[in-house]
Amino acid sequence: MARAQFVPDLTMASVARLLGYESAREFMPHLPEYEARGFPKPDPITGRVDPEAFERWRRLRSPHLFPELTAPPSARDPRQVWAERRAGKWRGDAA
């Protein structure tokens, strides 16, 4: 089995580069604007950003390209499934 690869949290310099800024210094004045748009807040201790949260935020900016991120849950209510099984409707049986 393959071992999961550890991905460290992103520094502000890394986030800046990913967003097209030359440096964290250039990016930081814009951080409040990004946070107002749902950008994940940096960890209060390390000042770094969770890479998965960053990626999800980035993809949510284009919901038309990633509809699976905004689709309503499609799981069925387990109480309804159980009631159908008990009523014999699970396998197409007559009630």
DATAQUI-V337253 format. One line per field, one symbol per residue. phi: phi as a letter, one per 20 degrees, with the letter a starting at -180 (. if undefined). psi: psi as a letter, one per 20 degrees, with the letter a starting at -180 (. if undefined). burial: 1 if it has 24 or more other C-alpha atoms within 12 Angstrom, else 0. A space follows every 10 residues. Layout:
phi->???
psi->???
burial->???
//
This chain:
phi->.fffefdffe fffffgffen efbffffgfe ggffffengf ffffeemddf ffffffgfff fcffecffed ffgdfeffff ffffffenef dnfff
psi->ppppppoqqp rhhgggghjj qhrhhhhhhi ghgghhjjpp qqphghjrpp hhhggggghi imhhhmhiii qqqjqqohhg gghhghijig kjqq.
burial->0000000011 1100110000 0000000000 0000000011 1100000011 1001001000 0000000000 0000000000 0000000000 00000
//
